[in-house]
Amino acid sequence: MAVRRIIIDTDPGIDDAVAILLALASPELEIAGIVAVAGNTPLRVTEANARAICELAGRSDVAVYAGCSRPLARQPITAERVHGDSGLGTLILPVPKMAPRPGHGVDFTIDLLRAAPPASVAWCALGPLTDVAMALVKAPDIAAGVGELVLMGGASRALGNVTPAAEFNIHADPHAARIVFDSGLPITMVPLDVTHQVRSTADRIGRIRALSTPVAAAVAELLSPSGDQPYALHDPCVIAYLLAPGLFAGSRANVAIECESALTLGMTVVDWRGVSGRPANANVLHTVEAEGFYALLTERLGRLSSRSAT
């Protein structure tokens, strides 16, 4: 079995937590490190959550680093109204015992990619793209080590979820997103158009809960909606794409990031018809086989049976 080396850059976050657990449960993926970034909640919360999630899965060996604490240029925004003050909704995890690794997450990423064989590392971005942009600005040569950057962010025909025009991750740091999409990296973009197709319905949550493990119970708690609408599993789509790309369909297009307009700040402008004349810079996904996605997620979560969440 071929093993793919990955870096996860993340702002846990309910769906980020599920994405990390999916990666930890998948032997095809070697997690070289997890870098936390400010996004859904401030950095002190996202970084601690990343460590707590690793401990939940019995993987305190995974290196967790703190990355950037604020966007490049705009004022910080957070999403506690969705994820709660803890970032994990109603799930309560013990204070993690494992310590964060010393050094800045951006420097860790640079060192790892510089030492990596060409095109060998998959960079998984589950939150705002601040860390990714900072690494590329500080060390443009690291692009050689990146086989693919798979990011959850943006929208095409689905429009926005934090403003009428913009998705949260891109809106939280549009200037970083512009740097990333202009970088020339091989990018796969997982937009809201795809992630809204994988809603955590009661039946799907029930199948996860029926695994009867501490991790499955924690995930079922994470996915239980606080309102009428089931959660869309945005970030796990990034990991699922690496594991089973055949579940997804996409097309290459140019993606530009709006940074000037107050009304459409953070909009991902996808040029499906090629009218701009700009070259394609991303593989933009547009469909996913939802039942196959949940079958994969449920099967993998069943492999994790660590200690209980309290």
Summary of the structure (lengths in Angstrom):
residues: 310
radius of gyration: 17.8
end to end distance: 35.6
largest distance: 54.4
contacts: 1142
relative contact order: 0.16
helix: 36%
strand: 19%
